Amino acid sequence: MESPLLHLALVGTPNSGKTSLFNALTGSRQKVANYPGVTVERKEGGFVTPQGRQISLVDLPGTYSLRGRSPDEEITRDFVLGRATGEVLPDLVLCVADSTNLRLTIRLLLELKSTGRPLALVLNMFDIAKRRGVTVDVAGLSQALGVPVVTSIAVRKGGTDDLLQLTDHLLARAEAATGDRANTWRPLTVPELRATQREADRIIAATVSLPERPDTWTARIDSVALHPVGGLLILLAILFVMFQGVFAWAQPLMQLLSAAFDALGQLVHDQLPEGLLQSFLQNGVISGVGSVIVFLPQIIIIFLFILLLEDFGYMARAAFLMDRIMGGAGLHGRAFIPLLSSFACAIPGIMATRVIDNRRDRLTTILIAPLMTCSARIPVYTLIISAFIPPTKVWGLINLQGLVMFGLYAAGIVSALLVSFLVKFFLMRDYQPAPFMLELPDYKLPRLRGIAIGVYTRAKMFLQRAGTTIFAMMVLIWFLASFPQPPEAATEPAINYSLAAMIGQAIAPLLTPVGFNWQIAVALVPGMAAREVAVAALGTVYAIEGGKEAAEQIGQVLASKWSLATALALLAWYIFAPQCASTLAVIRRETGSWRWMAVTFVYMFALAYAAAFTTYRIAVAMGAG
C-alpha cells in the first residue's frame, strides 16, 4: 500500500540556502543565487525519504518575520499558518539557517514555534562555518530552542543524509501524535520583536563561538568594491566588459550557426521543386526561426555573466552601490535586484518586486522594469548594429559595435531612472522611500555545476520559445506574405500583392514619420507576442521578397534597403517599445489592475514613438537619410 503524501515546508531568511537545499532533496533545477530575494513565489517538488515516505516539499520565499510586510513574505506566512487557498497545513516545517549568520534566523524560528507546527532547524552551509572557525554546539542549541537541530551541506553529495533521517523520525512522531498542536501565533508588536531578538542573541551567545580572527577576505574585497567612487567604476567596467563580450566572443559561434542554417536552406532549395512547400520551409521556417536562433550565443554570454555575478555574491553589492543614485530618482534600493533581473527578462524582474515592502515603491519598480534591456531585444539590436555599425576599434581597443550595444543598455537604465523621477515628482511628491537595508552575503566561488545548469536552463527556454511562439508567428507571417498569389501578369515582387503588404501599408502612414517602411510595420505586429519575433518576421518578409540571397544575408539586405536614419530610429524604438504581451499580462497580475497595464503600454508606446521620431529627424538632418 502506497504511503500517504506528506507536506514539508522550507522556511528561512533570504539567502540562507533554502533553494539549494530544495534542489538537493528533490533533484530540481530552480534558480539559486548568492543574494537575497531570488525566490519570490512558492516552488514545489517531491522526494521519498529513506523509510519510503512520499514527500511534497515546498520552497517558500525568504522572510525575516511572519508579519508579512511584503507580498513574498505574505506567501510564506499564509502557507505556514494554513491560510493559503487550496493549501494544506505542512506536516513539518524546516527552518533553514545560514550557519555563518544565525542571528536573524533564530529570531524567526522563535516566532515559528508559536504556530504549533512540528518544527526543526537546519544549519545549512555548515562546512563554510567550520572553515571560518565558527563553532556551533548543536545539542546545546537544540536544547535551548526546544526543537531538533540538524546540519546540512546542500551543495555536496550526501550532505543531506542526516536531514533525511531526522525528517523520517519527526514525521513518525507527528503521525503518532493525536490532535493538533495549539496555534498561539499572532503578529508581534515592535517591543515583542525586540524582546525576541534579545532572546535569540542570548541563545547564540551561549551556543555559538566565533573565531578570534574572522575571515577578512570579504571585508578586504568590499573595501574596494563598495568604495563610493571606485565601486561604481568597477560596476561600470563589469557591465562594459559584459557587452563587449557579447560581440567579441559570440561571433565565431554565431557565424557557425548562420552557416548551418544557410546550408539547410540551400539543401531545401535544391531538393524540393519550386512552390509553396519550398517557400514555407526555406523562407518561413528556416529563414524565420533560424534568424533568431543564431543569436543564442550572445544570450548565453549575457546569462553567464549574470549567473557568475549572482553566485559570487556581487549582486547585493551592486544594489548597495546604486542605492544613492536610485534614491535620487525616487526608487528604493531594493529595486535594483528586480531591475537587474529584468536584463534577462522583465517577467521575473517584475515578479521579484515582491521583495519590496512598500506598495508605492513596488508599483514604481514594476512600471519601469520593462525599460531594462531584456535578452529578447538582443536579436533586434545585434541584427541592426551588425548591419549598420562597422566592427572597427575605438582608440585601437574598444569594439565599436560593443560600444553601441553598451550605449543602448545605458539608455534603458537612464530612461528608467528618469521615468521613476517623473513618477515621484508628479504622483508621489510627498513620499520618501524607506532607508535601504540589505544583508550583504559573503563572497563565494561560483559553483560550476550550478552555473552550467543555469545557462542550460535559460538556453533551453530560449530554444523552446523559438520552437513554439516564434515558430507559430513565422507560420502566420509566411501565410500572410504568401497569399493571395500575384496575378499572372504581375511584374512586382509577389509579396507586394499579399495580405502582409496590405496590413503593412495600412499601418505605414502611422509609422512613416519615424522612418519605418511597411515591412517594419508588418514585423512589429507579431513582435507583440515576443520582441525577438520582429527579427524572424523581417527575415521571412525579406526572404520571400528577395529570394534565396535575402534569406541567407538578411543583414546585408537591410543595409541595402534601409537608410542609417531608419536603422537608428528602430533601435531607439526598441529601447522603449512595449513589444511583449507576456510582460503586460504579468503587470496586470502583479498590480491586480488593468489600469496599470494600460498605463505601462501607453507611456512606453509614447516614449518609443517620440524617441524614434526624434532620432530619425536628427539623423536625416545630419545626412544619414
C-alpha positions in Angstrom: 0.0 0.0 0.0 1.4 3.4 -1.0 2.1 5.7 1.9 0.1 9.0 2.1 1.6 12.2 0.8 3.2 14.3 3.5 3.8 18.0 3.2 7.1 19.8 4.2 7.8 23.5 4.0 11.3 25.2 3.8 11.3 28.5 5.6 14.2 30.8 6.3 15.7 34.2 5.9 16.7 35.3 2.4 20.0 33.8 1.1 20.0 31.1 3.7 20.4 28.3 1.0 16.7 27.2 1.0 16.6 26.7 -2.8 19.9 24.9 -2.8 18.5 22.5 -0.2 15.3 22.2 -2.2 17.2 21.3 -5.3 19.4 18.8 -3.4 16.3 17.0 -1.9 14.1 17.0 -5.0 16.6 17.0 -7.9 15.0 20.2 -9.2 16.8 22.9 -11.1 15.4 26.0 -9.5 17.3 29.3 -9.7 19.9 29.6 -7.0 22.0 32.8 -6.4 24.2 34.4 -3.7 21.9 37.3 -2.9 18.6 37.9 -1.1 15.3 37.8 -2.9 15.8 35.1 -5.5 12.7 33.1 -4.5 9.6 35.2 -4.8 6.9 32.6 -5.1 6.5 29.1 -3.8 8.1 26.2 -5.6 7.0 22.6 -5.1 8.8 19.3 -5.7 8.8 15.7 -4.4 11.1 13.1 -3.0 11.0 9.8 -1.0 12.6 9.5 2.5 14.9 6.6 3.3 11.9 4.9 5.1 9.7 5.3 2.0 7.6 8.2 2.9 6.2 10.3 0.0 7.1 13.9 0.5 5.8 17.1 -1.2 8.4 19.8 -0.4 7.6 23.5 -0.8 10.3 26.1 -1.1 8.8 29.4 0.3 10.1 32.9 -0.2 12.7 34.1 2.3 11.4 36.1 5.2 12.7 37.7 8.4 9.4 37.5 10.2 5.8 36.2 9.9 4.4 39.7 9.9 4.0 39.7 6.1 5.2 43.2 5.2 5.6 42.3 1.5 3.8 40.0 -0.9 6.5 37.4 -0.8 6.5 37.3 3.0 2.7 37.0 2.9 3.0 33.9 0.8 5.3 32.3 3.4 3.1 33.4 6.4 -0.1 32.2 4.9 1.3 28.8 3.9 2.8 28.1 7.3 -0.5 29.1 9.0 -2.7 27.2 6.6 -4.4 30.4 5.3 -3.4 29.9 1.6 -6.3 28.9 -0.6 -6.3 25.3 -1.6 -3.2 24.5 0.5 -2.9 22.1 3.5 -1.0 22.7 6.7 2.6 21.4 6.5 3.2 18.3 8.4 6.7 19.6 9.2 8.4 23.0 8.9 12.1 23.0 8.2 13.6 26.4 9.2 16.8 26.8 7.2 19.6 28.9 8.5 23.0 30.1 7.2 25.4 28.6 9.7 27.7 31.5 9.4 25.0 34.0 10.3 22.3 32.7 12.7 21.1 35.8 14.4 18.0 36.7 12.3 17.1 33.0 11.7 17.0 32.2 15.4 14.6 35.0 15.9 12.4 33.8 13.0 12.4 30.3 14.5 11.2 31.5 17.9 8.3 33.1 16.0 7.6 29.9 14.1 7.3 27.9 17.3 4.1 29.7 18.2 2.4 28.4 15.0 2.1 25.0 16.6 3.5 23.1 13.6 6.2 20.4 14.0 9.5 22.2 13.5 13.2 21.6 13.0 16.2 23.8 12.5 18.5 23.0 9.6 22.0 24.5 9.9 22.9 24.8 6.2 26.3 25.6 4.8 27.8 24.0 7.9 31.1 23.3 6.0 31.6 27.0 5.3 31.0 27.8 9.0 33.7 25.2 10.0 36.2 26.6 7.6 35.7 30.1 9.1 36.2 28.8 12.6 32.6 29.2 13.6 31.7 26.5 16.3 28.1 25.6 17.0 27.0 23.4 19.9 24.3 21.6 18.0 23.0 19.7 21.0 23.0 22.8 23.2 21.3 24.9 20.6 18.6 22.2 20.2 18.0 22.2 24.0 17.9 26.0 24.2 15.4 26.3 21.3 13.3 23.3 22.3 13.4 22.0 18.7 15.5 19.4 16.8 18.6 20.8 15.1 20.5 19.1 12.2 23.4 20.2 10.0 23.4 20.0 6.2 25.6 20.9 3.2 23.1 21.3 0.4 25.7 21.6 -2.4 27.6 18.4 -1.5 26.7 14.8 -2.3 25.5 13.1 0.9 25.2 16.5 2.6 21.5 16.0 3.4 21.7 12.4 4.8 21.3 13.4 8.4 18.4 15.7 7.5 16.6 12.9 5.7 16.9 10.6 8.7 15.7 13.3 11.1 12.8 14.0 8.7 11.7 10.4 8.9 12.0 10.4 12.7 10.0 13.7 13.1 7.3 12.6 10.7 6.9 9.3 12.5 6.5 11.2 15.8 4.0 13.6 14.2 1.9 10.6 12.8 1.8 9.0 16.3 0.7 12.2 18.0 -3.1 12.8 18.4 -4.8 16.1 18.0 -3.4 19.3 16.6 -0.8 21.3 18.4 -2.0 24.7 19.7 -1.5 27.6 17.3 -0.8 30.6 19.5 0.7 32.7 16.7 -0.2 36.4 16.4 1.7 39.3 14.9 4.3 40.5 17.3 4.5 44.1 18.4 7.7 46.1 18.0 8.6 45.7 21.7 7.9 41.9 21.4 10.1 41.6 18.3 13.0 43.4 20.2 12.5 41.0 23.2 12.5 38.0 20.8 15.7 39.3 19.2 17.3 39.7 22.6 16.4 36.1 23.4 17.8 34.9 20.1 21.1 36.8 20.9 21.2 35.2 24.3 20.9 31.7 22.8 23.5 32.4 20.2 25.9 33.7 22.8 25.5 30.5 24.8 25.8 28.0 21.9 27.9 29.6 19.1 31.6 30.6 19.2 33.1 32.9 16.6 36.8 32.8 15.7 39.2 35.2 17.3 40.4 36.2 13.8 37.4 36.1 11.5 37.9 35.6 7.7 38.5 39.1 6.3 38.6 38.3 2.6 35.0 39.6 2.2 35.9 42.8 4.1 39.1 43.3 2.1 37.3 42.9 -1.2 34.4 45.2 0.0 36.9 47.9 1.0 37.5 48.3 -2.8 34.2 47.0 -4.3 32.0 49.2 -2.1 34.0 52.4 -2.4 31.6 55.3 -3.3 33.6 56.2 -6.4 35.8 53.2 -7.1 33.0 50.8 -6.6 30.8 52.5 -9.2 33.7 52.5 -11.7 34.2 48.7 -11.1 30.4 48.1 -11.6 30.5 50.1 -14.9 33.7 48.2 -16.0 32.0 44.9 -15.4 28.9 45.9 -17.4 31.1 47.3 -20.1 33.2 44.1 -20.4 30.0 42.0 -20.5 28.6 43.9 -23.5 31.9 43.9 -25.3 32.0 40.1 -24.8 28.5 39.8 -26.4 30.0 40.8 -29.7 33.7 39.8 -29.5 33.2 36.3 -28.0 29.9 35.3 -29.7 30.8 36.0 -33.3 32.5 32.6 -34.2 29.6 30.6 -32.9 27.1 32.9 -34.5 28.8 32.6 -37.8 28.8 28.8 -37.4 25.1 28.7 -36.7 24.3 31.1 -39.5 26.3 28.9 -42.0 24.4 25.8 -40.8 21.0 27.5 -41.4 22.3 28.8 -44.8 23.3 25.3 -45.7 20.0 23.8 -44.6 18.1 26.5 -46.5 20.2 25.7 -49.6 19.5 22.0 -49.2 15.7 22.6 -49.1 16.0 24.9 -52.1 18.0 22.3 -54.1 15.9 19.2 -53.2 12.4 20.5 -53.4 10.7 21.8 -56.5 9.8 25.5 -56.6 6.5 26.1 -55.0 4.6 26.7 -51.7 6.2 23.9 -49.8 9.7 25.0 -50.7 8.8 28.6 -49.8 7.3 27.6 -46.5 10.3 25.5 -45.4 13.0 27.8 -46.7 11.5 31.3 -46.2 9.0 30.6 -43.4 10.7 28.1 -41.1 14.4 28.1 -41.8 14.9 31.8 -42.5 12.4 32.9 -39.8 13.3 30.7 -36.9 17.0 30.5 -37.9 17.4 34.2 -37.9 16.6 34.2 -34.1 18.4 31.1 -33.1 21.7 32.4 -34.4 21.7 34.9 -31.5 21.7 32.1 -28.9 25.5 32.5 -28.2 25.0 36.2 -27.3 22.1 35.4 -24.9 24.2 32.6 -23.3 27.1 35.1 -22.7 24.7 37.6 -21.0 23.2 34.9 -18.8 26.7 33.5 -18.0 27.9 36.9 -16.7 24.7 37.5 -14.6 24.9 34.0 -13.1 28.6 34.3 -12.2 28.0 37.7 -10.5 25.0 36.3 -8.6 26.9 33.2 -7.4 30.0 35.3 -6.5 27.8 37.5 -4.2 28.3 40.7 -6.2 24.7 41.5 -6.9 23.8 42.7 -3.4 26.9 45.0 -3.6 25.7 46.4 -6.9 22.4 47.2 -5.3 24.2 48.9 -2.4 26.3 51.0 -4.8 23.2 52.0 -6.8 21.1 53.0 -3.8 22.1 56.6 -3.7 21.6 57.1 -7.5 18.2 55.2 -7.4 17.1 57.0 -4.3 17.6 60.3 -6.1 15.2 59.0 -8.8 12.6 58.0 -6.2 13.4 54.3 -6.2 14.0 52.1 -3.2 17.5 50.4 -3.1 15.8 47.0 -3.2 14.5 47.9 -6.6 18.0 47.3 -8.1 17.7 43.5 -7.9 14.4 43.3 -9.7 15.6 45.8 -12.3 18.9 43.8 -12.8 16.8 40.6 -13.1 14.9 42.4 -15.9 18.1 42.4 -18.0 17.4 38.7 -18.5 13.6 39.1 -18.8 11.2 41.6 -17.4 8.8 38.9 -16.3 10.9 37.5 -13.4 12.1 41.0 -12.7 8.5 42.3 -12.2 7.7 39.2 -10.0 10.9 39.9 -8.0 9.4 43.3 -6.9 7.5 41.3 -4.2 10.6 41.7 -2.0 9.8 45.4 -1.8 7.8 46.2 1.3 6.0 49.4 0.3 3.3 49.2 -2.4 4.3 52.6 -3.9 7.9 51.6 -4.2 6.9 48.3 -5.7 4.5 49.9 -8.2 7.1 52.3 -9.4 9.6 49.5 -10.0 7.0 47.5 -11.9 6.3 50.4 -14.2 9.9 50.9 -15.2 11.1 47.3 -15.2 10.2 46.8 -18.9 12.6 49.6 -19.8 15.5 47.4 -18.8 17.1 45.9 -21.9 16.0 42.3 -21.8 17.6 39.4 -23.7 14.7 39.4 -26.2 16.0 42.8 -27.5 19.4 41.4 -28.2 18.5 39.8 -31.6 17.0 43.1 -32.8 20.0 45.2 -31.5 22.5 42.8 -32.9 20.9 42.5 -36.3 20.8 46.3 -36.8 24.2 47.0 -35.2 25.9 44.3 -37.3 24.3 45.6 -40.5 24.9 49.3 -40.0 27.8 49.8 -37.5 31.2 48.8 -38.7 33.3 46.4 -36.5 36.1 48.9 -36.1 38.1 49.6 -33.0 37.8 52.8 -31.0 41.1 54.0 -29.6 42.5 50.8 -31.0 41.0 48.8 -28.2 37.2 49.0 -27.9 34.9 47.3 -30.4 32.5 50.0 -31.8 29.6 47.6 -32.1 30.0 46.6 -28.4 30.2 50.2 -27.5 26.9 50.9 -29.3 25.3 47.9 -27.5 26.6 49.3 -24.2 25.1 52.6 -25.1 21.7 51.0 -25.7 21.7 49.3 -22.4 22.8 52.5 -20.7 19.9 54.4 -22.4 17.5 51.9 -21.0 18.8 52.4 -17.5 18.9 56.2 -17.7 15.4 56.3 -19.2 14.1 54.1 -16.3 15.6 56.4 -13.7 14.1 59.5 -15.5 10.7 57.9 -15.6 10.9 57.0 -11.9 11.9 60.6 -11.1 8.9 61.9 -13.1 6.6 59.5 -11.3 7.9 60.6 -8.0 7.7 64.3 -8.9 4.2 64.3 -10.3 2.4 61.5 -8.4 4.3 60.8 -5.2 6.0 64.1 -4.4 5.2 63.8 -0.7 6.6 60.3 -0.4 10.1 59.4 0.7 11.4 55.8 0.3 12.3 53.9 3.5 16.0 53.6 4.3 17.7 50.8 2.3 18.7 47.8 4.4 20.1 44.7 2.7 22.1 41.9 4.1 25.4 41.5 2.2 26.3 37.9 1.7 29.9 36.7 1.9 31.8 36.2 -1.3 31.8 32.6 -2.6 33.4 31.0 -5.5 30.8 30.2 -8.2 29.8 26.6 -8.4 30.4 25.4 -11.9 27.7 22.8 -11.8 25.1 25.4 -10.7 26.3 27.9 -13.4 26.2 25.2 -16.1 22.6 24.2 -15.1 21.5 27.8 -15.0 22.9 28.5 -18.5 21.5 25.3 -19.9 18.0 26.1 -18.4 17.9 29.6 -19.9 19.2 28.4 -23.3 16.6 25.7 -23.3 13.9 28.2 -22.5 15.1 30.4 -25.4 15.0 27.5 -27.8 11.6 26.4 -26.6 10.4 29.9 -27.2 11.9 29.7 -30.7 10.2 26.4 -31.3 6.7 27.5 -30.1 5.9 31.2 -30.1 8.4 32.2 -32.8 7.6 29.2 -35.0 3.8 29.9 -34.7 4.4 33.6 -35.6 6.6 32.6 -38.6 3.9 30.3 -40.0 1.4 33.2 -39.7 3.8 35.7 -41.3 4.6 33.3 -44.1 0.9 32.8 -44.8 0.2 36.5 -44.8 3.2 37.1 -47.0 2.4 34.3 -49.5 -1.4 34.8 -50.1 -3.1 35.8 -52.2 -0.8 34.8 -55.1 0.1 37.5 -57.5 -1.8 37.7 -60.9 -0.1 36.0 -63.8 0.9 39.3 -65.5 2.4 40.7 -62.2 5.8 42.5 -62.6 6.4 43.4 -58.9 7.6 41.1 -56.2 4.9 38.6 -55.1 4.8 39.8 -51.6 3.6 43.2 -52.8 0.2 41.6 -53.6 0.0 39.7 -50.3 -2.1 40.2 -47.1 1.1 41.2 -45.3 1.7 44.0 -47.7 -1.9 45.2 -47.3 -1.6 45.2 -43.5 1.8 46.8 -43.5 0.7 49.6 -46.0 -2.4 50.2 -43.8 -0.2 50.8 -40.7 2.6 52.5 -42.6 1.1 56.1 -42.5 1.3 56.0 -38.7 5.0 54.9 -38.8 6.2 56.9 -41.8 7.1 60.0 -39.7 9.6 57.9 -37.8 11.1 56.5 -40.9 9.6 53.0 -40.9 8.5 51.2 -44.1 5.7 48.8 -44.5 8.0 45.7 -44.0 8.9 47.1 -40.5 5.2 47.7 -39.8 4.5 44.0 -40.6 7.3 42.9 -38.3 6.1 45.0 -35.3 2.7 43.5 -35.2 3.6 39.8 -34.4 6.5 41.2 -32.4 3.9 42.0 -29.7 4.0 38.3 -28.9 7.7 38.4 -28.2 10.2 41.1 -29.2 12.6 38.8 -31.0 9.8 37.7 -33.3 10.4 41.0 -35.2 13.8 39.8 -36.4 12.3 36.5 -37.6 9.4 38.4 -39.3 11.9 40.6 -41.1 13.8 37.6 -42.2 10.6 36.0 -43.5 9.3 39.1 -45.2 12.6 40.0 -47.0 13.4 36.3 -47.8 10.1 36.0 -49.6 10.5 39.4 -51.3 14.2 38.9 -52.2 14.6 35.2 -52.8 17.4 32.9 -51.5 20.0 35.6 -51.1 17.8 37.6 -48.8 17.2 34.6 -46.6 20.9 33.9 -46.3 22.1 37.5 -45.8 19.3 39.4 -44.1 21.7 41.9 -42.5 23.1 42.9 -45.9 19.6 43.1 -47.4 18.6 45.5 -44.6 21.7 47.6 -45.1 20.9 47.9 -48.8 17.1 48.7 -48.3 17.2 50.9 -45.2 18.8 54.2 -44.5 21.0 54.7 -41.5 18.4 57.0 -40.1 15.7 54.3 -40.3 18.0 51.8 -38.5 18.8 54.2 -35.7 15.2 55.1 -35.3 14.3 51.4 -34.9 17.0 51.0 -32.3 15.5 54.0 -30.4 12.1 52.5 -30.8 13.1 49.2 -29.2 14.7 50.9 -26.2 11.1 51.9 -25.1 8.6 49.9 -27.1 6.1 47.7 -25.1 6.7 44.8 -27.6 5.9 41.9 -25.2 2.3 40.8 -24.4 3.6 38.4 -21.7 5.1 41.3 -19.8 1.9 43.3 -19.9 0.0 40.3 -18.6 2.4 39.9 -15.7 2.0 43.6 -14.8 -1.8 43.1 -14.8 -1.4 40.1 -12.4 1.1 41.7 -10.1 -0.7 45.0 -9.7 -4.2 43.5 -9.8 -5.3 46.2 -12.1 -5.9 46.6 -15.8 -5.3 50.3 -15.4 -1.6 50.0 -14.6 -1.1 47.6 -17.5 -2.7 50.1 -19.8 -0.6 53.0 -18.3 2.6 51.0 -19.0 1.6 50.3 -22.6 0.6 53.8 -23.3 3.5 55.6 -21.8 6.1 53.2 -23.3 4.5 53.4 -26.7 4.5 57.2 -26.5 8.2 57.2 -25.4 9.1 54.8 -28.3 7.3 56.9 -30.9 8.9 60.2 -29.6 12.4 58.6 -29.4 12.2 57.1 -32.9 10.8 60.3 -34.4 13.5 62.5 -32.8 16.3 60.1 -33.7 15.1 59.8 -37.3 14.7 63.6 -37.8 18.1 64.3 -36.3 19.8 61.6 -38.4 18.2 62.9 -41.6 19.3 66.4 -40.7 22.8 65.1 -40.3 22.8 63.5 -43.7 22.1 59.9 -42.6 18.8 59.7 -44.5 
